[in-house]
Amino acid sequence: MKLAWETFVRFDAPDYSQEGIQNFRNFVNDEMLRKMFLAGHYQLFVAIDDGKYVGMLTLRDKKHISLLFVDKDYHHNGVASALIKYVSKYALDEEGIDRLTVNSSPYAINFYRKRGFKDQGPETVADGIRFTPMELIINR
């Protein structure tokens, strides 16, 4: 969660209100989130380089990308794309899920579009968090 928080502060927080920043901080530090991971409601996938966590992606309910963050020193090196590719294959092959959803931050929206995600509605603000709902149909 440290990686998620530090990356959020650097890249996403400038697009958010103080309320949104605080709510995100509360989310990544929440004891309930930890319990949901332990109970299997969230799945965590990580990218590691020389023993260092450089990227992370979490799936909620096997199909919703809840957190996707890459260390600032590894941006534009394919880490996030590799995580999306891996998780897409995992969802299809292991879970029988043929689509992934995400609520994209303004910072990441073009990244998701380039990887085939389509907008499912307009930008929305909830609890100070700005996002665009998106979906990727996974093809074999």
C-alpha positions as a printed Julia matrix, in Angstrom:
140×3 Matrix{Float64}:
   0.0     0.0     0.0
   3.02    2.25    0.43
   3.65    2.01   -3.33
   0.0     2.88   -4.04
   0.03    5.88   -1.71
   3.35    7.33   -2.87
   2.44    6.97   -6.54
  -1.03    8.41   -5.97
   0.42   11.48   -4.23
   2.84   12.15   -7.07
   0.62   11.52  -10.1
  -3.07   11.45   -9.12
  -3.47   13.76   -6.14
  -3.05   16.97   -8.18
  -6.38   16.15   -9.89
  -8.23   15.57   -6.6
  -9.78   17.71   -3.9
  -8.53   17.48   -0.32
 -11.57   15.32    0.42
 -10.59   12.91   -2.36
  -6.97   12.74   -1.25
  -7.99   12.02    2.35
 -10.53    9.38    1.29
  -7.92    7.62   -0.85
  -5.46    7.69    2.04
  -8.1     6.23    4.33
  -8.86    3.51    1.76
  -5.29    2.28    1.32
  -4.74    2.29    5.08
  -8.05    0.76    6.03
  -8.13   -2.3     8.26
 -11.25   -3.48    6.43
  -9.31   -3.5     3.14
  -6.66   -5.69    4.75
  -9.36   -8.06    5.98
 -10.91   -8.16    2.5
  -7.5    -9.16    1.07
  -7.15  -11.89    3.66
 -10.7   -13.12    2.97
  -9.98  -13.35   -0.75
 -12.28  -10.53   -1.92
  -9.23   -8.73   -3.3
  -6.42  -10.33   -5.23
  -3.01   -8.7    -5.39
  -0.62   -9.02   -8.33
   2.83   -7.45   -8.19
   5.75   -6.73  -10.48
   9.16   -7.18   -8.88
  12.54   -6.01  -10.13
  15.64   -7.18   -8.28
  13.63   -7.79   -5.09
  11.82   -4.44   -5.19
   8.07   -4.06   -5.68
   7.78   -1.81   -8.73
   4.15   -2.31   -9.68
   0.9    -3.56   -8.23
  -2.59   -4.34   -9.4
  -5.5    -5.42   -7.24
  -8.68   -7.09   -8.41
 -11.89   -6.76   -6.44
 -14.38   -9.56   -6.9
 -12.15  -11.14   -9.59
 -13.05   -8.55  -12.23
 -12.63   -4.94  -11.06
  -9.21   -3.29  -11.08
  -9.22   -1.41   -7.82
  -5.59   -0.29   -7.59
  -2.98   -0.13  -10.37
   0.2     1.69   -9.5
   3.78    1.65  -10.77
   6.82    3.11   -9.03
   7.73    6.5   -10.53
  11.14    5.21  -11.65
   9.45    2.49  -13.71
   6.8     4.55  -15.51
   6.72    4.1   -19.3
   8.6     0.81  -19.12
   5.65   -1.52  -19.71
   5.1    -2.56  -16.1
   1.43   -1.56  -15.94
   0.77   -3.0   -19.4
   2.34   -6.29  -18.35
   0.2    -6.39  -15.21
  -2.96   -5.75  -17.24
  -1.98   -8.44  -19.75
  -1.21  -10.97  -17.02
  -4.38  -10.24  -15.06
  -6.52  -10.37  -18.21
  -5.18  -13.84  -19.01
  -5.61  -14.89  -15.39
  -9.21  -13.63  -15.25
 -10.14  -15.42  -18.46
  -8.26  -18.7   -17.92
  -8.54  -19.13  -14.16
 -11.76  -17.33  -13.24
 -13.78  -17.58  -16.46
 -14.21  -13.78  -16.5
 -14.25  -12.21  -19.98
 -14.25   -8.55  -19.02
 -12.47   -6.29  -16.54
 -13.72   -2.99  -15.19
 -11.89   -0.03  -13.71
 -12.74    3.41  -12.41
  -9.91    5.32  -14.05
  -8.38    8.42  -12.54
  -7.97   11.39  -14.89
  -4.21   10.68  -14.92
  -4.62    7.11  -16.22
  -7.54    7.39  -18.62
  -5.45    7.53  -21.79
  -3.34    4.6   -20.58
  -6.47    2.45  -20.23
  -7.91    3.58  -23.56
  -4.68    2.61  -25.34
  -5.04   -0.87  -23.86
  -8.57   -1.33  -25.17
 -10.69   -0.16  -22.26
 -13.86    1.69  -23.3
 -15.64    4.39  -21.33
 -18.84    3.14  -19.73
 -20.07    6.54  -18.6
 -18.99   10.1   -17.98
 -16.44   11.22  -15.42
 -17.95   11.02  -11.97
 -16.96   12.36   -8.57
 -17.75   10.33   -5.45
 -16.37   11.26   -2.03
 -13.95   13.62   -3.76
 -12.56   10.86   -6.0
 -12.71   11.66   -9.75
 -13.05    8.69  -12.07
 -14.36    7.46  -15.4
 -15.91    3.97  -15.37
 -14.33    1.78  -18.06
 -14.47   -1.8   -19.29
 -12.17   -4.12  -21.2
 -13.58   -7.1   -23.07
 -10.96   -9.83  -22.9
 -10.35  -11.71  -26.12
  -8.46  -14.95  -26.49
